[in-house]
């Protein structure tokens, strides 16, 4: 008999928090945590139909069910969302042909609810943007600002520092007020249901990426917006895409997946996949350069109380460098920069401390191609020398070669085979205590 995931109950508490009661077969215990899932909105969602309230949970659990061959049981489901599921399944199977998507999982429901259907020709369309204040999502907002889109921000992890989350909220709320936009906030632990390290153990070698990048980002985050989209009549939800032509491995933000997600009268659209990271930085620079107020970019998840970004991680480094290469002052976008910053970035590059799995080395290669010290006029001692160094730096040979296929030893590694051979929960215990951090991503 196939393993099963059962959504036993969906309820709204305090008018803003949707709570789920979920049970699943013993065979899925190694992949799913026994927690009480919830999703909390910054406004009343008590009048949203249960079939729409189910979307945030199902958008996260469905890919896990598909890759593990499990069936899902639920009382009500939205008709548009149900029609989208086979197309989403086929998209995953096409993106990841080595993953075990051979036998389609089944969705069992009692009631199929018609909450309308997307109408791309509607002249009264309203839009929303998944918005963090980062380079990608701000680019998507700028491309669609004529639609006055709602800005929807998801707190990425429940363990994110409270002060950092409040600061991000204040920044986005102020930006929304200045531009006469509506801002919404979402907090949830739904993503934590999935034991990422166990899904990676069994399937990373087939997905060529970690579970969240390969399976969650593209439909999980947009799915969280479903109750808000229904309440406010949002017909389009825009999800920022990675740069598509030069990605090392496919990501779940591909249009093949994102553009097939829909519920009620809402459809999701992948946006700006044709733009490189540097294209987006230049778009931000051009737009905000003449503004009276600066725009603080939320570059990473590690910012402190004084800044939305940490200024020291790889994402911050290549974002800072991107603004410099484009001759825009990073300080105008919330970054703390001095001469020491340039030495820190040089050390980072010389030691090749880059996240090659996410394709970020492509960012550095593009920055090197564009680096021209004669075009730099910024108020930092040593900045011209830094750009000149970047332009002429000897990049390790493996950086410039075509990116390799996934490491073949991962699939046949002794660690992995030993863990999979053990019964649950011994396999989970061993991977936590024996595998190093990079293996548990």
ZAMARGU-4260 file (C-alpha; in steps of 0.2 Angstrom, whole numbers, plus 5000, padded with zeros to 4 digits):
<rodrens>
0) 5000/5000/5000 | 5006/5017/4996 | 5011/5029/5010 | 4999/5043/5013 | 4998/5061/5020
5) 4982/5066/5027 | 4976/5083/5031 | 4964/5080/5045 | 4959/5098/5049 | 4961/5116/5044
10) 4956/5130/5055 | 4958/5148/5058 | 4963/5155/5075 | 4963/5173/5080 | 4957/5177/5063
15) 4974/5178/5056 | 4983/5161/5059 | 4979/5146/5049 | 4982/5130/5058 | 4983/5112/5051
20) 4982/5095/5058 | 4992/5083/5047 | 4996/5064/5049 | 5006/5053/5038 | 5012/5035/5037
25) 5026/5028/5046 | 5036/5026/5030 | 5036/5045/5029 | 5042/5048/5046 | 5060/5050/5040
30) 5055/5064/5028 | 5042/5073/5038 | 5042/5081/5055 | 5028/5078/5067 | 5024/5097/5071
35) 5009/5108/5071 | 5010/5118/5055 | 5003/5135/5054 | 5004/5151/5043 | 5001/5168/5050
40) 4995/5183/5040 | 4996/5201/5044 | 4977/5203/5042 | 4961/5194/5044 | 4959/5178/5033
45) 4944/5170/5042 | 4933/5172/5027 | 4944/5164/5015 | 4937/5147/5009 | 4945/5131/5017
50) 4950/5125/4999 | 4961/5140/4997 | 4968/5139/5014 | 4974/5122/5010 | 4985/5128/4996
55) 5000/5134/5007 | 5001/5117/5014 | 4999/5107/4998 | 5011/5117/4988 | 5025/5112/5000
60) 5019/5094/5003 | 5015/5089/4985 | 5032/5088/4978 | 5038/5077/4993 | 5023/5066/4990
65) 5027/5064/4972 | 5046/5060/4974 | 5041/5047/4988 | 5026/5040/4979 | 5014/5045/4993
70) 4995/5049/4991 | 4987/5064/4999 | 4970/5064/5007 | 4960/5081/5011 | 4942/5086/5012
75) 4942/5101/5001 | 4953/5107/4986 | 4951/5122/4975 | 4947/5116/4957 | 4960/5128/4948
80) 4974/5121/4960 | 4969/5103/4957 | 4970/5106/4938 | 4987/5113/4940 | 4994/5099/4950
85) 4997/5087/4935 | 5006/5100/4925 | 5017/5104/4940 | 5021/5085/4942 | 5025/5084/4924
90) 5036/5099/4926 | 5046/5092/4940 | 5048/5075/4930 | 5055/5085/4915 | 5067/5095/4925
95) 5073/5081/4935 | 5073/5065/4924 | 5084/5055/4936 | 5072/5058/4951 | 5059/5044/4954
100) 5043/5052/4947 | 5038/5037/4937 | 5022/5033/4946 | 5011/5047/4949 | 5004/5050/4967
105) 4986/5052/4969 | 4976/5066/4977 | 4960/5061/4986 | 4947/5074/4991 | 4929/5074/4996
110) 4924/5091/4988 | 4931/5100/4973 | 4927/5119/4975 | 4925/5131/4961 | 4933/5147/4967
115) 4934/5154/4949 | 4948/5153/4937 | 4962/5164/4930 | 4957/5176/4916 | 4972/5183/4907
120) 4961/5194/4897 | 4953/5203/4912 | 4955/5222/4911 | 4953/5223/4930 | 4968/5212/4935
125) 4977/5216/4951 | 4995/5209/4955 | 5006/5205/4969 | 5025/5202/4971 | 5034/5191/4982
130) 5045/5204/4990 | 5060/5203/5001 | 5068/5220/4997 | 5082/5210/4989 | 5089/5213/4971
135) 5078/5200/4963 | 5062/5205/4970 | 5065/5223/4969 | 5068/5221/4951 | 5052/5212/4948
140) 5043/5226/4957 | 5051/5239/4946 | 5046/5230/4931 | 5028/5229/4936 | 5026/5245/4947
145) 5013/5252/4934 | 5001/5239/4941 | 5003/5245/4959 | 5006/5228/4965 | 5004/5222/4983
150) 5020/5218/4991 | 5020/5201/5000 | 5034/5197/5012 | 5037/5180/5019 | 5048/5178/5034
155) 5060/5165/5027 | 5063/5155/5043 | 5054/5155/5060 | 5071/5156/5069 | 5076/5173/5060
160) 5080/5185/5073 | 5065/5195/5079 | 5074/5212/5078 | 5080/5209/5060 | 5062/5203/5054
165) 5055/5219/5062 | 5068/5230/5054 | 5064/5222/5037 | 5045/5224/5040 | 5048/5243/5044
170) 5058/5246/5028 | 5046/5237/5017 | 5031/5246/5025 | 5039/5263/5023 | 5043/5259/5005
175) 5025/5254/5002 | 5018/5269/5010 | 5030/5281/5000 | 5024/5272/4984 | 5005/5271/4989
180) 5006/5252/4989 | 4999/5238/5000 | 5011/5228/5010 | 5007/5211/5018 | 5018/5200/5030
185) 5018/5181/5032 | 5025/5170/5045 | 5025/5151/5045 | 5033/5135/5050 | 5026/5125/5035
190) 5043/5123/5027 | 5050/5115/5043 | 5038/5100/5041 | 5050/5093/5028 | 5066/5086/5035
195) 5078/5094/5022 | 5093/5084/5027 | 5084/5067/5024 | 5076/5072/5008 | 5094/5077/5002
200) 5101/5061/5008 | 5090/5051/4997 | 5087/5062/4982 | 5100/5076/4981 | 5110/5066/4969
205) 5095/5064/4958 | 5089/5082/4959 | 5107/5089/4958 | 5102/5102/4971 | 5096/5103/4988
210) 5077/5100/4991 | 5073/5119/4994 | 5081/5125/4979 | 5076/5111/4968 | 5058/5108/4974
215) 5052/5121/4986 | 5056/5139/4981 | 5046/5139/4965 | 5029/5134/4971 | 5031/5134/4990
220) 5033/5153/4993 | 5020/5158/4980 | 5008/5145/4988 | 5009/5154/5004 | 5001/5169/4996
225) 4985/5160/4991 | 4974/5167/5005 | 4979/5185/5003 | 4978/5183/4984 | 4960/5177/4986
230) 4955/5190/4998 | 4961/5205/4988 | 4957/5198/4971 | 4975/5197/4965 | 4975/5189/4948
235) 4994/5188/4946 | 5008/5184/4958 | 5025/5187/4952 | 5039/5176/4958 | 5057/5182/4954
240) 5067/5170/4944 | 5085/5165/4943 | 5095/5169/4927 | 5089/5155/4916 | 5102/5153/4902
245) 5117/5150/4913 | 5111/5140/4928 | 5122/5126/4933 | 5107/5115/4937 | 5088/5118/4935
250) 5079/5127/4949 | 5061/5126/4954 | 5059/5145/4950 | 5059/5139/4931 | 5044/5145/4922
255) 5040/5127/4918 | 5035/5125/4936 | 5030/5143/4942 | 5019/5148/4927 | 5009/5132/4930
260) 5004/5136/4948 | 4987/5143/4950 | 4972/5143/4962 | 4955/5152/4961 | 4957/5167/4949
265) 4975/5168/4953 | 4990/5163/4942 | 5008/5164/4947 | 5021/5171/4934 | 5040/5168/4934
270) 5048/5185/4931 | 5065/5192/4925 | 5073/5176/4921 | 5081/5184/4906 | 5091/5196/4916
275) 5108/5192/4924 | 5111/5197/4942 | 5121/5212/4936 | 5107/5217/4924 | 5096/5218/4939
280) 5109/5228/4950 | 5110/5241/4936 | 5092/5242/4935 | 5091/5246/4953 | 5105/5259/4952
285) 5097/5268/4937 | 5080/5269/4946 | 5086/5274/4963 | 5101/5285/4959 | 5090/5301/4957
290) 5079/5297/4972 | 5080/5309/4987 | 5079/5293/4999 | 5091/5278/4998 | 5085/5261/4996
295) 5092/5248/5008 | 5094/5231/4999 | 5090/5216/5009 | 5104/5205/5003 | 5105/5191/5014
300) 5097/5183/5030 | 5111/5187/5042 | 5109/5206/5045 | 5110/5213/5062 | 5100/5226/5071
305) 5108/5240/5062 | 5108/5233/5044 | 5097/5222/5034 | 5113/5213/5027 | 5128/5206/5036
310) 5140/5214/5023 | 5152/5199/5025 | 5144/5184/5016 | 5146/5179/4998 | 5129/5186/4993
315) 5134/5203/5001 | 5151/5203/4993 | 5145/5200/4975 | 5131/5212/4977 | 5143/5226/4984
320) 5155/5222/4970 | 5140/5223/4957 | 5136/5241/4963 | 5154/5246/4962 | 5157/5239/4945
325) 5141/5248/4939 | 5148/5264/4947 | 5135/5265/4960 | 5139/5268/4979 | 5134/5253/4989
330) 5132/5264/5004 | 5117/5271/4995 | 5109/5254/4995 | 5112/5250/5014 | 5129/5242/5013
335) 5144/5246/5024 | 5160/5248/5014 | 5178/5254/5017 | 5195/5249/5011 | 5194/5234/5022
340) 5179/5228/5012 | 5190/5227/4996 | 5203/5216/5005 | 5190/5205/5012 | 5182/5202/4995
345) 5199/5199/4987 | 5203/5186/5000 | 5187/5178/4998 | 5190/5176/4979 | 5208/5171/4981
350) 5203/5157/4993 | 5189/5152/4981 | 5176/5153/4995 | 5161/5152/4984 | 5145/5142/4984
355) 5148/5133/4967 | 5132/5123/4969 | 5121/5138/4967 | 5130/5145/4952 | 5136/5160/4961
360) 5153/5159/4952 | 5144/5165/4937 | 5141/5181/4945 | 5159/5184/4948 | 5164/5179/4930
365) 5151/5192/4924 | 5158/5205/4936 | 5176/5202/4930 | 5170/5204/4912 | 5162/5221/4916
370) 5176/5228/4928 | 5183/5244/4920 | 5193/5255/4933 | 5192/5270/4921 | 5173/5270/4923
375) 5174/5271/4942 | 5171/5287/4952 | 5167/5282/4970 | 5172/5290/4986 | 5182/5275/4993
380) 5201/5275/4994 | 5207/5260/4984 | 5191/5257/4975 | 5199/5260/4958 | 5214/5248/4962
385) 5201/5235/4968 | 5191/5236/4951 | 5208/5235/4942 | 5213/5220/4952 | 5196/5211/4948
390) 5198/5215/4930 | 5215/5207/4929 | 5214/5193/4942 | 5219/5176/4938 | 5204/5166/4941
395) 5207/5147/4944 | 5206/5136/4929 | 5191/5127/4935 | 5181/5143/4937 | 5182/5146/4918
400) 5179/5128/4912 | 5161/5122/4909 | 5153/5118/4925 | 5154/5100/4929 | 5140/5087/4932
405) 5136/5083/4950 | 5149/5073/4959 | 5146/5055/4954 | 5154/5049/4971 | 5139/5057/4980
410) 5127/5043/4974 | 5139/5029/4978 | 5147/5036/4994 | 5149/5024/5008 | 5141/5037/5020
415) 5126/5038/5010 | 5124/5020/5007 | 5126/5016/5025 | 5113/5029/5031 | 5100/5022/5018
420) 5103/5004/5024 | 5099/5008/5042 | 5081/5008/5048 | 5073/5024/5054 | 5077/5033/5065
425) 5095/5027/5065 | 5098/5034/5048 | 5093/5051/5054 | 5104/5050/5069 | 5119/5045/5059
430) 5117/5058/5046 | 5115/5072/5059 | 5131/5066/5069 | 5142/5058/5056 | 5140/5069/5040
435) 5148/5085/5039 | 5138/5101/5036 | 5141/5102/5017 | 5133/5084/5016 | 5118/5089/5026
440) 5113/5105/5016
</rodrens>
